[in-house]
Amino acid sequence: MAKIKKMCKAAKDDFKENEAAIIEEVSSAKYICRKCLRTASNKKLLCDPKKITSE
């Protein structure tokens, strides 16, 4: 599976090449980016991550 850079950049530039990896990453999202509202399970993939809580 391909290595994903920041989700913001991957969504714009590399979606077709990394579609499977991106789908896997967002399907188990634990974080949301406060800047662009994208989600990921790894906070290092987001610009300004915030943990998703069920409050």
N, C-alpha and C positions, 0 to 999 in steps of 0.2 A: 504494500500500500504506500502511496506517495506521502511525503512529508508535507504537512500543511503549514503555511506561514500564518500570519494573523488572519483571522476569519474575514475581516473587512476587505483586505486585499484579495484574498482567495475568492471571495464571492464576486468580486468585480472582474478579476483577470483569469483565474484558473479553474472556474467551476467545471467546465467540461472535462478537463484533464484529471481533476481530483473529486469528481462527483461522489463516488462511493465513500471516500474518506471523510468528506464533508458531511454526508448524510449520517454516517456512523457517529461522528463527533457531536452533531446537534441532537441526535435521537435520545441521548442520555444526558442532556444539558443540566449542569449544576450552577452555571454562572450566566449572567447577562451583562452585556456591555452597556454602560451608562451613556456612552457617546453615540453608538450606532444601533443599539438594541439587538444586536446579533447574540446568539447563544452558543455555548460550548460546554463540554464536560471538563476541559482543561483551561484554567484561567489565564495561562500564558498565551493563549490564542486570541485574547481579546484586548482591545485598546485600554479600556477602563472597566475592569471586571468587578461585579458585585455578586456575592453568593445569593442564589435563589432560595428563599425560605418560604415555608407554607404558613405564614402568620396570618 
